Amino acid sequence: MAAPQFLSYTGGLSSQLRRAGQWLAHSGIQLPNGGVARYYRADVQRNAGVSTEITGYALSAFVFLHAVTGEEEYLNRAHAAALFLTGVALDRSHGVMPFELEPAAFTYFFDCGIIVRSLLALWRVMHDEELLTVASAIGESMASDFARDDGRYWPILSLPDKRPLEMDALRWSRSTGCYQLKAAMAWRELAEATGDGRFEDRYQAALVNALATHEAFLPGHTELPKVMDRLHAYLYFLEGLLPGADDPRCAAALAQGIRRVSEYVDEIAPDFVRCDVLAQLLRIRLCVGEAEEPGDPLILPRHNRRQPGRQDATDADRLLSFQEPGGGYYFGRKAGEWAPHISPVSTVFAMQALEWWERRDAVDWRAII
């Protein structure tokens, strides 16, 4: 099966996109070895440690920026991130991708899927077979090392023994759940890249499990800020549905999910709101054609939409307000105050969401970061 050809486009760039790209490339969030820090703490002016997952997100973002701008610098940045993942981070002796390197104590199913997708994004541009080889190996590790007897997947394994960690139902990242469907998209992309139907079968099995369990994922916690955190994970599930959006089951879950997330955001955002949640919701609505004309309030549910002109800022403007002067995006805002964390994940999600908002003809769910 031939690999898909994702949309490539160039032209006038928005100010936010250029500033976000320059922050990713030049702020120091990407280290000289190609790895990318989890976030930058503005209050103490220091990066957190390097994360392989965040490096994967940044790699995909650099590929997206290269497609949008045509600038070779972004391809070079993507290549540096890939070399870090394949040459520094990958534990070839045990066949695993650690979560962090200091120490390399854990590996996460979800992170592995994000990394596979990032390597494949660059492979489609550079046609470097090493990228495909490593991506395939990690995809196989996801299927074998993390497998549970019930057909689902452990979220975290300890290293080097690959033992599953005890799960915690109140912490989504320590639980198995519908959000893992976004990681399973890696298998579908591997099937397209390699022609190996077993990868497609794994995605389809993950889809069935996710559809069977997603309704119980929200709210999932009695504390509203924790529910906002779970919205971030639930939106991963909605993103994972995109390959099957023409399937009535997926279409129904997408419509229901967009409505539920919108209602929770409307309820919780006055006290606590995450940039990545707003960006993910905007992206998913654009991908499924829910977004209407520029200026429409995308975040509010339809029954509670404001009338045009009641507020000066649109919801896209609200997302843009998270961009700090240097170009990165703040993680969130609580009680009207910005969190001190400037996040690569918030930056790449918001950057892509707003670019698609401005250029509807460029929306391509297959390129979702």
N, C-alpha and C positions, 0 to 999 in steps of 0.2 A: 504494500500500500504506500503510495507516494506521500511524502510529508506535505502538509498544507502550506500554501504560500500566503503569509500574512501580509496585510496591507502595508505598503510603504508610501509615505507622503512627505513632502517638504513644502515650504512656503513661509509666509509670515508667522512669526512666533509670538505668542502672548508673553507679556512681561513675567507673569508668574511662572510659566514653564521654563523660561530661560534662567530666571533666578534660582528656581528649584534645582535645575540641572547643574548650575554652577556651584550651588551649595554641596550637592552630592560629590562633585568632582574636586572641589578645591577647599572645602572647609576643614579638612582633616578627619572627617568622619570615615573616609576610606584611608586606611593606613598604607604606608609604602609597600607592604607585602601583599596588598590587594584585599585583605580582609576589611570588613566594615563593622564599626562599633554598634552596639545595640541602641545607643542614644547619646546625645550630648547634654550634659547638665549645665545650663546657662548660669545657674546661681554660683557654681563653684568652678565654672569654665574648664570642665574636664569630661572626656569621653568615658563611657562605660566600657566594659570588655568587649572583645570581638565575638560575634555570634555567627555561626555558619548559616543559620536561617536568614538573618538580616543581610549577610553577604549575598545570599541567593536573591533576595528581593532587590537589592541594589543592582546585581548583575542584570536581572530582567529589566529594571528601570533604565539602565544604560543602553540596553538593546533598543528599548522603546524610544529613548531620546535620539539615538542614532537614526532610527527610522524616520522620526519626525524632522530632525534637523539636517541630516546628512553629514554631520560633523564627525570626522574620524576620531577625535579625542574621546568621544563616548564609546566607540567601539574598542579603543585601547583600554579604557577603564573597565569595560566589561571583560575583556580578555584577562586583565590583571586579577579581577575577582574570580574568574574561572580557574586561573592558575593557582590561586590560593586554595580554592576548594579541592581541586584535583591533585595538587602537588604538595600542599602543606597540611590541610585538614584531614583528608581522607586517610583512614586507617586501613591500608590495603591488606595488612596481615590478618585482620579480623573481618574485613569486608564491611566496614561500617563508616558512617559519617557522624562524628561526635557533635553534640550540641555546642559545646565550647571546648577550647583546647587546654585551658589552664584552670582546673585539670580536665582531661577528657574522660569525664566520669559517667556521662549519660548520652543516649541517642534518642531522638524523638521521631515517631512515625510521621507526624505532620511536617516537621522541618525537612525531613528527607524528601517528601513530595514537592515541597517548594523548591528545593535545590535541584531536583531532577528537572522540573519545568524550566528553571533558569538555564541550566546547561543545554537543554534542548532549544531554548530560544536563541542562544548564541550559535549552536550547531547549525540551525537553519540559515544563519547568515554566513558563517565561516566554513561550514562543511568539514570541520575538523573531526575525524573519526574518533579521536581520543575522547572528545566530549560525549559522543553517543555511547561509547564503550563504558565510560564511567557512569553515565546516566542509567544505562541498562543494568549495570551491576547494583547500583543503589536501589533501583526499582525491584530487582529480584530480592534484595535484602529486606525491603519493606514487606514483601509477600511471605517470606519464609521466617525471618527472625521475629517479626512482630505478631505472627498469626496466633489467634486464640482458638480454642476448641469449638466455640460457638459461631465461627465464621467471621468474627470481628477481629479487631487489631488492638494490641496493647498500645497505650499512648507513649510510654517511656520504658526503655530498658537501661539497666546499669551496664557499665563497661569495666573490664573487658568480657565479663561472664555472660552478657546478654540476658540477664534475668529481669523479668517484669517488675516494675515498682508497684507497690500497693496503690490502688486508685483512691481518689478522693472525690466524691460526688459533688461537693461544693466548689471544686476548682476544675473548671472545664478542661484546662490543659493537662490535668492529672486524670482525666476520664476518657473512656472511649465514647464516641458519639457522632452525631450527624455532621459536625463540623469537619470530620476527617475526609469528607467527600471531596473537598478541594484538593487535599493531598492526593487522593485517588485519581484526580484528573491527570496526574503524571503517568499513570498506567495507560490511559487512553492515548496520550500523546506518544508514549513509547510504542504502542500498537501501530500508530500511524507512521512512525519513523522506521520501525523495524519490520513491520508486516507480521509480527508474532501475535496471533489472536489470543494467546493466553493473557496478555496484558489487558486487552479489551474485556475479556471475561471477568477479570478482577475488578475493573471499574464497574461493570454492570452489577456484580454481586454487591459491591460497596454501595451502589445507588439503591438497590433494593433494601438493604439494611437501613440506610439513611432515611429513605421515605417511610419506613415502618416505625421509626423512632423519633423523628424530628419534632412532633407536636409536643412531646414532653420536655423538650430542651428549655423552653421559656415558660415562666420566668426563671425557674431553677434556683432562685435565691430569694430570701426575704428582704435583703438590703438592696435598695434601688441602685446605688453605685455599682454593686456587683452584677445587677441585671444589665446595666449598661455595658459592662465587660463581656457579658454573655451575648449581647447583641452583636458584638464584634465577631465572636465565634459563629453565631448563627448565620451571619452574612456570608461566612466562608461556605456554609452548606448551600446557600442560595447560589453562590458563584459556582459551586460544584455541580449544580443542576443545569447550567447553561448548555453543555453539550447535548442534553436531551430536552431542550426547551420546547421542541415540537411534539414531544410525548405528552398526552393529556395529563398523566400523573405529575410530571414535572411542571407543566404549565400551571396546574392547580396549586401545587406547593409554592411556586414562585409568587403567584398572585396572593395567596394567603400569607406567605412570609413577608412580602413587601408591606402588606397592610398591618401585620402585627408589629413589625419593627418600627414602622412609622408611628404607630400609636404609642409604643413604649418611649421612643425618642421624644415625642411631644410631651409626655408626662415627666420624663426624668431630666431633660436637657436644661431646664432653668436652674437646677442644682448642680448637675455634673454632665458634661458632654465630652465625648471623645471625637477627635478629628477623624480618626480612621473610620469610625462608624458612619459619620456623615458622608465621607468620601465613598465608602463601600455602597451605601444606599443609593447615592447618586449614580454610581457606575452601573449598579444592577438594574436600575430603572431605565437608564439609557440603553443598556444591552437588550432589554426585553421590550423596548418601545413604549414604556410608560411615560417617559418624559415628553412634555408637549413643547410649548414655545419658550424661548429664553425669557426668564422673568417669572415663570410659573413657580409656585412654592412646592418643590419636590418632596421636602421632608415631611410636611404635614399630611395626615390622611385626607382623602378627598372630602369627607363629610365636615372637616374642620378647617378647610382652606380659607385663608384670608382673602378678601377682595382685592384686586389689583389697586395699588395706590395707597393702601392702608399703611404700608411700611416702605421705607426707601430701599432697604436691602432685600435682595432675593436670597433664597437659600444657598445659591451658588456664591453669593457675596459673603454669606455667613461662613461658608467653608473657606473662602479666600482670606477671611479675617484671621485665620489661624497661621498664616504665613508671616514669619518674623522678618525683620529688615534684611537679614543675611540671605534669605531665600528658603530656609528650612521651615518646616511646619511644627508647631507645638503639638504635643501629645493630646492635651485636653485643657479644659477649663472647669474649675470647681468654684461654686459660689462667686462667680464673676472674676476669679483670679486665674491667671495662666499657670499651669504646671511648669516647672523649670526644665522639663525634658523636651528637647527638640529631637524628633524621632524620624529616622529614615523611613520607617513603614508609613507613618502619617504623611510624610513628604511624597513618597512615590505614589500612594493611593490618591492623595489630593491632586497631585500634579496630573495624573492620568485622567481623573474624573473631570477636572476643570478643562483640560484640553479637549476631551470628548464633548463636554457641554458647549464649548465654543465652536467645535467642528463636528457636527453630527454625522457628516458623511464619513468621518474617520473611525467611528465606533466599530470595533471588531472584538466580539467577546473572546475570540481565540487568543487575543493578545493581552487579556486581562492579567495584570501583575498579581 
